Structures are given as structure tokens and as C-alpha cells.
Amino acid sequence: MNTTHQRQSKQTALITGAAGGIGYELACIFAAYDYNLVLVDRNGSKLVEIAAKFQEKFGIFVKTIVKDLSISTAPEEIFTELQKADINVDVLVNNAGFGIYGLFHETDLAAELEMLQVNLVCLTHLTKLFLKHMVKQGEGKILNVSSAAAFQPGPLMAVYFATKAYILSFSEAIANELEGTGVTVTVLCPGSTASAFHERTGMADSKLLKGKRMMDARTVAEVGFHGLMKGKTIVIPGFMNKLLAKSVRFVPRNLVTKIVRNMQEDK
């Protein structure tokens, strides 16, 4: 359906964790803005379904890559596959990530090491691989999906909150380094978002979430996309999330930690 000319004449966005949630909604938005797509997820059947839908609806080129990003070789394999296919990535969206809920001394180490690989190491590795070419060509955009969790410690999700703090710090630092290069880095820090994330982590019954109305993934994706296009460094969807992110700087950290612990508990 899509010719080589068509593929080369449009910009291309690579999105990890594209089969659902914020990642899928970002893919929808990029497709509507006439971007070709590289969609990465471990859910291959879902990617095939999305690719067929987007190609028919938007007339864009969609390449799917089925990868488990908890495997350390995945970033290099993705990069090599795209090089062989002569696909240039203009926008990198590091969206994939997951969380684990529970007391750190009781949670599963293997699962947490996988989370570190996906949330932190893979994001860093992909950024390193694609950023060099972006700088060389004098243009490009990177969107790293962090969380409002990045602004404070998170008892009962200690490792997850720490990974999101890393993403925020890392993104701010390289955004500064890249000033004047034509390449921008944006970090998206949403609050609690309506998705399957909370059921997977086991925290759906926590005080933070139970009975609360959460921002939908589409709204978060739209705010993130427009912030990326404007070259903003930090994007926090929602007034209350912005307020909370700023207010923690003026509260003693031990008190912030206690407040977060209370919110995270399910009783």
C-alpha cells in the first residue's frame, strides 16, 4: 500500500509500548498528523491490528517490531533492524514502562530488575542510539514518558518512583546539553492515568486511586504531543498535578514521603 517514496517523504516516529494506554494514543495522534510510524511492543498481534487500521485510515507507512524490552539486547536489535530497512527516526518516544506495588523487602527481585531494564536502561540505550544521528542531521525530537511520581519518593513503589525520577533528571540534563543543536528533549510527567497500568501493578484499591476520577490516556497523550512539538522540556498534564509537583519542594522530604505512603496504602 505504501511506496518507498511515501515512506521517505514523511517524518517517522518510533513509539515503544505502543499497543495500549498512552503509547497507543500517542501513535493515534502522530498518525493523524501524517507521521509514518515504528511501533514497538511485545504484543505482536495487537501491533498488527493497529498497523492495519492506521495504514487504511491514514495512508501512512507503519512498521511493527515485536520486542520484549526487558531483554538487554532489544535496543540494539531495534536500531539495527531500522538501519537495515533504511528507516530514519525523526521522533523517538520512550513510553514503555511498568510498575510493581508492595514493600521492597517483599517484592520480586527478578521483576524489579526487568522493570529497571525497561523503564531506565532501555530508555537510556535507545536515546543514545538515535540521538547521535539526530544531532548529526541537526533536527529531531525525543519524548520520554516519566510520571508525577518523579518529584517525590514513593513508599510501596520505591523502585518505580526512582526510575521515574531518573527519567526526569536525565531528560532535563540532556535537553540542556542539546540547546542549539536543533534537537529537543521533552519529559512527560502525567499523574494517575486511566489505563490497565494500575491493575497490573496491584494498586487499584489504594487510597490514591480507589473511587477517584483519573485523566484519560488520550488527554495525557495530546498534552504530551503538543508540548513535544513546542519544544518544552517538562510537561505535566493537569493543574493539580502541576501544583503538587511544585509544592513538594516546599515541604520537608520526610513529611512528603509519609504523605505518599499514606496515599499508596490500600487501607
KOLZAVO-166716 format. One record per atom (N, C-alpha, C): residue in one letter; x, y, z. Coordinates in steps of 0.001 Angstrom, whole numbers, padded with zeros to 6 digits, always signed. Example, Ala and Ser with C-alpha at 12.3 -4.5 7.8 and 13.67 -1.06 7.14 Angstrom:
2
a+013190-005690+007800;a+012300-004500+007800;a+013200-003300+007800;s+012850-002250+007080;s+013670-001060+007140;s+012900+000030+007870;
//
This chain:
267
m+000827-001215+000000;m+000000+000000+000000;m+000856+001258+000000;n+001974+001226+000753;n+002808+002428+000883;n+004082+002301+000075;t+004354+003264-000746;t+005552+003230-001584;t+006766+003692-000807;t+007954+003402-001347;t+009193+003857-000729;t+009238+005375-000687;h+008762+006020-001764;h+008740+007489-001806;h+007886+008039-000672;q+006723+007430-000475;q+005829+007901+000577;q+006495+007751+001932;r+007194+006643+002138;r+007857+006402+003408;r+008944+007436+003667;q+009666+007809+002633;q+010791+008720+002810;q+010368+010189+002861;s+009194+010504+002318;s+008781+011900+002232;s+008157+012416+003521;k+007830+011532+004448;k+007230+011932+005717;k+008211+011691+006852;q+007971+012371+007953;q+008785+012093+009132;q+008274+010828+009814;t+009156+010216+010573;t+008832+008943+011221;t+008997+009047+012726;a+008010+008543+013446;a+008063+008496+014906;a+008136+007048+015369;l+009075+006774+016251;l+009189+005458+016873;l+008582+005548+018273;i+007662+004646+018588;i+006977+004663+019884;i+007085+003296+020530;t+007649+003239+021724;t+007696+001981+022473;t+006457+001880+023367;g+006078+000633+023658;g+004871+000430+024451;g+003648+000947+023731;a+003559+000653+022427;a+002551+001276+021566;a+001240+000506+021479;a+001147-000643+022133;a-000048-001471+021972;a-001220-001033+022828;g-000995-000131+023790;g-002096+000288+024648;g-001759+001550+025418;g-002750+002076+026136;g-002545+003209+027022;g-002046+004459+026330;i-001163+005183+027006;i-000630+006442+026476;i+000127+006210+025174;g+000860+005122+025085;g+001624+004824+023873;g+000741+004688+022648;y-000370+003967+022800;y-001304+003809+021684;y-001922+005150+021294;e-002309+005933+022285;e-002926+007229+021992;e-001937+008168+021316;l-000675+008123+021711;l+000344+008915+021027;l+000489+008465+019577;a+000450+007149+019354;a+000530+006629+017984;a-000627+007145+017145;c-001829+007178+017724;c-003001+007698+017014;c-002788+009159+016608;i-002244+009933+017525;i-002047+011361+017258;i-000985+011580+016192;f+000131+010882+016314;f+001182+011020+015294;f+000650+010598+013919;a-000132+009531+013880;a-000704+009070+012612;a-001626+010130+012017;a-002442+010752+012862;a-003362+011793+012395;a-002613+013009+011861;y-001384+013217+012372;y-000550+014326+011886;y+000371+013884+010744;d+000057+012728+010153;d+000709+012261+008928;d+002157+011807+009133;y+002470+011317+010310;y+003779+010711+010548;y+003724+009232+010172;n+004783+008742+009559;n+004974+007304+009482;n+005360+006815+010874;l+005124+005529+011128;l+005316+005020+012491;l+006165+003758+012535;v+006945+003668+013597;v+007574+002415+014002;v+007009+002116+015378;l+006235+001053+015478;l+005564+000711+016730;l+006236-000502+017359;v+006645-000339+018614;v+007372-001391+019323;v+006564-001835+020542;d+006385-003127+020673;d+005697-003687+021835;d+005933-005194+021820;r+005686-005846+022937;r+005814-007302+022933;r+004522-007989+022514;n+003426-007235+022413;n+002132-007766+021981;n+002029-007681+020463;g+002545-008689+019792;g+002623-008675+018338;g+001280-008639+017645;s+000310-009398+018131;s-000999-009453+017482;s-001691-008094+017542;k-001528-007394+018656;k-002124-006070+018794;k-001465-005078+017840;l-000143-005176+017692;l+000575-004280+016782;l+000117-004472+015335;v-000073-005716+014941;v-000530-006000+013574;v-001901-005374+013336;e-002771-005496+014322;e-004114-004918+014235;e-004064-003395+014113;i-003212-002776+014924;i-003076-001316+014902;i-002487-000848+013577;a-001463-001553+013111;a-000809-001170+011855;a-001791-001204+010680;a-002585-002259+010604;a-003559-002379+009517;a-004579-001242+009576;k-005016-000935+010783;k-006007+000137+010979;k-005441+001497+010553;f-004218+001786+010989;f-003611+003085+010686;f-003293+003237+009201;q-002810+002182+008588;q-002464+002255+007170;q-003710+002504+006317;e-004808+001872+006686;e-006049+002064+005944;e-006647+003446+006207;k-006647+003874+007449;k-007299+005130+007824;k-006492+006363+007439;f-005160+006293+007626;f-004333+007482+007445;f-003420+007426+006216;g-003282+006261+005607;g-002425+006151+004429;g-000954+006332+004738;i-000546+005926+005919;i+000849+006066+006329;i+001556+004714+006297;f+002871+004760+006378;f+003669+003537+006492;f+003827+003199+007966;v+003560+001962+008327;v+003697+001519+009720;v+004548+000262+009775;k+005651+000348+010480;k+006489-000832+010712;k+006290-001284+012156;t+006076-002559+012349;t+005922-003097+013701;t+007149-003918+014080;i+007569-003754+015313;i+008698-004529+015838;i+008260-005147+017160;v+008217-006463+017188;v+007809-007170+018401;v+009062-007443+019243;k+009129-006780+020410;k+010303-006919+021270;k+009893-006907+022736;d+010573-007724+023507;d+010474-007660+024966;d+011607-006745+025419;l+011267-005537+025854;l+012284-004543+026186;l+012991-004807+027505;s+012576-005849+028208;s+013301-006228+029424;s+014561-007027+029091;i+014716-007387+027816;i+015916-008099+027359;i+016955-007068+026922;s+018152-007175+027441;s+019159-006115+027286;s+019564-005853+025844;t+019431-006856+024973;t+019845-006680+023572;t+018780-005999+022708;a+017574-005792+023254;a+016454-005276+022461;a+016740-003921+021804;p+017277-002924+022527;p+017510-001624+021884;p+018422-001695+020659;e+019516-002425+020783;e+020452-002559+019669;e+019803-003296+018510;e+018989-004286+018804;e+018305-005043+017750;e+017302-004150+017008;i+016585-003315+017738;i+015641-002378+017115;i+016382-001411+016191;f+017459-000840+016694;f+018249+000130+015939;f+018820-000499+014670;t+019368-001702+014790;t+019961-002402+013647;t+018904-002738+012603;e+017746-003182+013059;e+016660-003529+012127;e+016216-002314+011315;l+016136-001175+011949;l+015725+000040+011252;l+016807+000544+010298;q+018061+000381+010692;q+019158+000757+009791;q+019128-000085+008520;k+018917-001394+008691;k+018864-002297+007544;k+017691-001970+006625;a+016592-001498+007223;a+015398-001143+006449;a+015463+000289+005922;d+016562+000987+006210;d+016753+002374+005772;d+015617+003288+006256;i+015248+003104+007522;i+014205+003935+008128;i+014856+004905+009113;n+014710+006187+008829;n+015261+007219+009697;n+014216+007632+010732;v+014596+007672+011986;v+013685+008056+013058;v+013869+009538+013380;d+012806+010313+013166;d+012830+011755+013439;d+012362+012082+014852;v+011465+011242+015370;v+010930+011433+016719;v+010998+010110+017460;l+011646+010110+018611;l+011737+008923+019460;l+010854+009128+020679;v+009916+008211+020883;v+009037+008278+022052;v+009308+007071+022940;n+009985+007313+024053;n+010267+006261+025028;n+009118+006216+026027;n+008122+005402+025689;n+006913+005334+026506;n+006818+004071+027353;a+007420+002981+026894;a+007260+001696+027579;a+007713+001766+029034;g+006951+001124+029891;g+007326+001079+031299;g+006260+000362+032098;f+006628-000105+033286;f+005645-000727+034170;f+006068-000534+035612;g+005161-000825+036528;g+005433-000641+037946;g+005171-001898+038748;i+005697-001922+039951;i+005482-003034+040885;i+005096-002437+042227;y+004044-002983+042812;y+003490-002452+044056;y+003786-003395+045219;g+004223-002824+046341;g+004457-003631+047533;g+005686-003176+048298;l+005867-003729+049484;l+007041-003424+050292;l+008288-003960+049593;f+009321-003156+049505;f+010508-003533+048738;f+011112-004854+049207;h+011106-005110+050520;h+011735-006349+051004;h+010879-007587+050710;e+009657-007363+050204;e+008769-008484+049892;e+008544-008669+048390;t+008856-007655+047580;t+008591-007754+046140;t+009637-008630+045453;d+009303-009040+044233;d+010140-009978+043488;d+011327-009277+042826;l+012530-009723+043156;l+013736-009088+042628;l+013820-009204+041117;a+013513-010372+040576;a+013622-010576+039127;a+012708-009599+038373;a+011500-009417+038893;a+010555-008488+038253;a+011067-007058+038340;e+011682-006704+039460;e+012203-005340+039605;e+013407-005088+038713;l+014235-006099+038518;l+015359-005946+037601;l+014860-005771+036165;e+013777-006470+035820;e+013167-006277+034500;e+012608-004859+034367;m+012013-004366+035443;m+011466-003010+035428;m+012577-001985+035242;l+013684-002163+035911;l+014821-001261+035731;l+015296-001287+034281;q+015310-002475+033693;q+015751-002602+032312;q+014811-001859+031362;v+013513-002027+031545;v+012536-001397+030648;v+012442+000109+030890;n+012200+000474+032155;n+011927+001879+032477;n+013141+002778+032319;l+014317+002233+032571;l+015504+003061+032739;l+016612+002737+031732;v+017049+001484+031696;v+018189+001130+030847;v+017816+001176+029371;c+016690+000590+029005;c+016265+000588+027599;c+016045+002012+027102;l+015391+002826+027902;l+015162+004234+027538;l+016482+004952+027279;t+017445+004752+028156;t+018753+005394+028004;t+019474+004884+026758;h+019406+003586+026538;h+020089+002943+025419;h+019506+003419+024078;l+018180+003420+023967;l+017549+003875+022726;l+017853+005346+022460;t+017827+006145+023514;t+018141+007564+023365;t+019557+007752+022842;k+020493+007025+023397;k+021888+007103+022953;k+022016+006738+021474;l+021356+005658+021074;l+021486+005166+019704;l+020907+006138+018674;f+019720+006669+018945;f+019052+007512+017958;f+019462+008979+018040;l+019909+009415+019195;l+020248+010825+019377;l+021453+011251+018534;k+022424+010385+018399;k+023634+010743+017655;k+023303+011159+016226;h+022411+010419+015576;h+022051+010758+014200;h+021224+012034+014163;m+020340+012206+015144;m+019534+013436+015196;m+020433+014672+015279;v+021430+014611+016142;v+022357+015738+016285;v+023117+015968+014983;k+023515+014875+014347;k+024264+014974+013092;k+023426+015637+012003;q+022122+015302+011941;q+021278+015892+010898;q+020703+017247+011304;g+020916+017642+012551;g+020522+018971+013003;g+019055+019135+013334;e+018350+018031+013517;e+016946+018098+013921;e+016492+016757+014488;g+015461+016827+015320;g+014918+015622+015924;g+014233+015960+017238;k+013374+015047+017666;k+012653+015243+018920;k+012621+013935+019698;i+012741+014062+021016;i+012645+012899+021897;i+011615+013198+022980;l+010691+012259+023171;l+009713+012361+024247;l+009910+011184+025191;n+010307+011467+026413;n+010468+010441+027433;n+009291+010516+028398;v+008602+009403+028572;v+007432+009397+029447;v+007861+009027+030859;s+007777+010004+031742;s+008072+009796+033156;s+006744+009739+033902;s+006615+010481+034994;s+005408+010430+035810;s+005472+011540+036842;a+004308+011913+037369;a+004287+012821+038511;a+005004+012183+039699;a+005173+010875+039652;a+005909+010152+040690;a+007379+010563+040746;a+007865+011208+039688;a+009282+011587+039613;a+009674+012637+040632;f+008704+013345+041189;f+009011+014503+042029;f+009114+014190+043521;q+008883+012929+043911;q+008992+012565+045327;q+009271+011074+045489;p+009788+010659+046652;p+009976+009223+046897;p+008621+008529+046968;g+008605+007227+046695;g+007330+006511+046655;g+007309+005221+047438;p+007115+005279+048747;p+006964+004042+049515;p+005877+003142+048925;l+006111+001861+048912;l+005264+000818+048337;l+005412+000712+046820;m+006118+001658+046210;m+006525+001538+044802;m+007910+002181+044674;a+008785+001820+045572;a+010071+002504+045724;a+010897+002506+044441;v+010993+001365+043776;v+011836+001267+042589;v+011187+001997+041413;y+009881+001854+041263;y+009176+002533+040175;y+009333+004047+040272;f+009074+004617+041448;f+009225+006063+041614;f+010658+006493+041308;a+011618+005690+041725;a+013029+006025+041486;a+013357+006022+039993;t+012778+005071+039239;t+013033+005058+037792;t+012466+006308+037131;k+011315+006759+037598;k+010701+007941+037000;k+011475+009211+037361;a+012057+009240+038559;a+012918+010367+038941;a+014157+010410+038043;y+014695+009250+037726;y+015843+009174+036819;y+015482+009745+035455;i+014323+009347+034924;i+013916+009807+033599;i+013799+011326+033568;l+013229+011899+034613;l+013092+013356+034696;l+014461+014031+034717;s+015335+013576+035578;s+016666+014171+035712;s+017477+014016+034427;f+017463+012823+033879;f+018193+012522+032647;f+017706+013406+031493;s+016392+013513+031364;s+015811+014284+030259;s+016147+015768+030373;e+016039+016305+031580;e+016372+017719+031785;e+017833+017992+031445;a+018700+017078+031850;a+020131+017269+031632;a+020494+017264+030154;i+019982+016272+029414;i+020366+016218+028003;i+019635+017294+027191;a+018463+017721+027661;a+017790+018851+026994;a+018675+020081+027043;n+019322+020296+028169;n+020248+021416+028312;n+021464+021237+027402;e+022004+020037+027357;e+023175+019769+026518;e+022892+020006+025038;l+021629+019781+024641;l+021280+019826+023225;l+020835+021197+022735;e+020833+022185+023603;e+020433+023530+023181;e+021310+024003+022014;g+020658+024474+020953;g+021380+024962+019782;g+021680+023914+018738;t+021318+022650+019007;t+021613+021575+018047;t+020465+021327+017073;g+019274+021850+017379;g+018099+021537+016579;g+017333+020339+017095;v+017847+019707+018147;v+017204+018538+018756;v+016637+018941+020114;t+015401+018548+020388;t+014796+018857+021680;t+014419+017576+022419;v+014416+017679+023743;v+014012+016559+024599;v+012901+017048+025519;t+011812+016304+025530;t+010666+016627+026376;t+010394+015454+027300;v+010116+015748+028557;v+009755+014694+029506;v+008310+014921+029941;l+007486+013899+029737;l+006065+013957+030062;l+005851+013322+031433;c+005225+014082+032340;c+005044+013621+033724;c+003565+013612+034103;p+002814+012621+033637;p+001392+012573+033963;p+001150+012078+035385;g-000002+012466+035938;g-000443+011886+037200;g-001114+010555+036918;s-001918+010083+037850;s-002626+008814+037658;s-003486+008897+036404;t-003324+007904+035534;t-003994+007904+034232;t-004832+006648+034090;a-006033+006789+033568;a-006925+005648+033385;a-006341+004695+032337;s-005871+003540+032776;s-005296+002527+031888;s-005211+001221+032662;a-004666+000198+032010;a-004520-001105+032668;a-003323-001127+033615;f-002547-000028+033652;f-001324+000029+034459;f-001591-000322+035920;h-002641+000273+036502;h-002885+000118+037932;h-003341-001287+038302;e-004095-001922+037399;e-004484-003310+037659;e-003259-004220+037617;r-002370-003959+036691;r-001159-004780+036575;r-000253-004623+037789;t-000193-003424+038344;t+000675-003208+039498;t+000049-003704+040787;g-001273-003873+040808;g-001955-004325+042012;g-002311-003207+042968;m-002321-001962+042486;m-002602-000839+043394;m-003939-000163+043096;a-004809-000863+042380;a-006094-000271+042012;a-006950+000071+043227;d-006722-000625+044356;d-007517-000379+045564;d-006848+000570+046549;s-005774+001203+046140;s-005087+002137+047041;s-005917+003399+047237;k-005650+004129+048325;k-006376+005373+048594;k-006173+006386+047471;l-005015+006318+046834;l-004696+007250+045765;l-005651+007116+044583;l-006129+005878+044336;l-006881+005612+043112;l-008331+005219+043321;k-008623+004503+044378;k-009966+003938+044548;k-011032+005028+044590;g-011982+004918+043670;g-013072+005879+043628;g-012707+007230+043045;k-011464+007382+042588;k-011009+008672+042057;k-011169+008719+040533;r-011451+009907+040040;r-011523+010093+038594;r-010135+010435+038069;m-009657+009635+037157;m-008318+009836+036614;m-008367+010454+035225;m-007316+011139+034839;m-007208+011688+033490;m-007130+010533+032493;d-007784+010669+031355;d-007743+009593+030371;d-006462+009662+029552;a-006080+008510+029009;a-004808+008397+028291;a-004754+009299+027070;r-005884+009515+026412;r-005902+010374+025218;r-005540+011813+025574;t-006111+012306+026680;t-005810+013675+027099;t-004334+013826+027438;v-003797+012861+028161;v-002372+012883+028516;v-001517+012895+027255;a-001877+012037+026295;a-001108+011948+025048;a-001156+013263+024269;e-002317+013884+024218;e-002445+015155+023491;e-001606+016255+024127;v-001632+016330+025451;v-000824+017330+026154;v+000662+017063+025899;g+001046+015802+025966;g+002443+015442+025720;g+002877+015741+024301;f+002030+015425+023334;f+002361+015664+021919;f+002566+017153+021653;h+001641+017973+022119;h+001740+019410+021839;h+002916+020040+022590;g+003216+019533+023786;g+004399+020003+024500;g+005675+019649+023760;l+005698+018452+023203;l+006842+017996+022400;l+007032+018879+021177;m+005940+019161+020482;m+006013+019968+019267;m+006464+021400+019554;k+006149+021900+020742;k+006566+023255+021134;k+007981+023287+021706;g+008591+022116+021865;g+009954+022054+022381;g+010060+022270+023884;k+008958+022062+024608;k+009006+022209+026066;k+009856+021098+026681;t+010517+021403+027779;t+011338+020385+028434;t+010505+019525+029372;i+009716+020130+030242;i+008883+019373+031182;i+007418+019662+030896;v+006633+018597+030759;v+005201+018729+030513;v+004460+017935+031590;i+003631+018627+032365;i+002849+017985+033426;i+001368+018229+033119;p+000638+017220+032682;p-000780+017421+032368;p-001614+017622+033643;g-002490+018620+033620;g-003403+018830+034734;g-002902+019830+035755;f-003786+020764+036141;f-003404+021818+037085;f-002968+021252+038430;m-003729+020295+038970;m-003407+019748+040291;m-002073+019017+040278;n-001789+018318+039196;n-000503+017625+039087;n+000652+018621+039050;k+000464+019726+038327;k+001482+020782+038305;k+001690+021354+039702;l+000579+021608+040386;l+000638+022189+041724;l+001356+021264+042699;l+001026+019994+042660;l+001651+019026+043565;l+003143+018879+043272;a+003496+018872+041986;a+004910+018743+041608;a+005730+019914+042135;k+005146+021109+042103;k+005850+022296+042594;k+005843+022381+044115;s+004755+021957+044733;s+004606+022141+046180;s+005536+021259+047004;v+005917+020084+046471;v+006768+019187+047256;v+008130+019805+047567;r+008528+020828+046800;r+009816+021480+047052;r+009797+022288+048344;f+008605+022620+048808;f+008492+023481+049983;f+008069+022717+051237;v+007990+021397+051135;v+007592+020552+052265;v+008773+019659+052641;p+009050+019488+053942;p+010156+018593+054345;p+010011+017214+053704;r+011116+016697+053206;r+011051+015446+052435;r+010544+014273+053258;n+010854+014238+054554;n+010345+013117+055346;n+008824+013170+055461;l+008259+014378+055462;l+006806+014526+055505;l+006187+014156+054160;v+006827+014570+053076;v+006354+014199+051743;v+006293+012682+051615;t+007343+012010+052077;t+007407+010553+051993;t+006278+009903+052784;k+005994+010436+053963;k+004905+009897+054788;k+003557+010102+054114;i+003366+011259+053494;i+002104+011545+052795;i+001912+010584+051630;v+002959+010377+050866;v+002877+009462+049725;v+002592+008045+050215;r+003239+007636+051293;r+002996+006300+051857;r+001528+006137+052224;n+000959+007146+052855;n-000441+007077+053251;n-001362+006974+052035;m-001044+007702+050968;m-001854+007683+049762;m-001750+006350+049034;q-000585+005724+049130;q-000354+004483+048411;q-000981+003265+049085;e-001237+003377+050379;e-001770+002231+051124;e-003202+001904+050701;d-003564+000649+050851;d-004903+000228+050414;d-005882+000102+051579;k-005503+000572+052757;k-006403+000518+053916;k-006408+001867+054614;
//
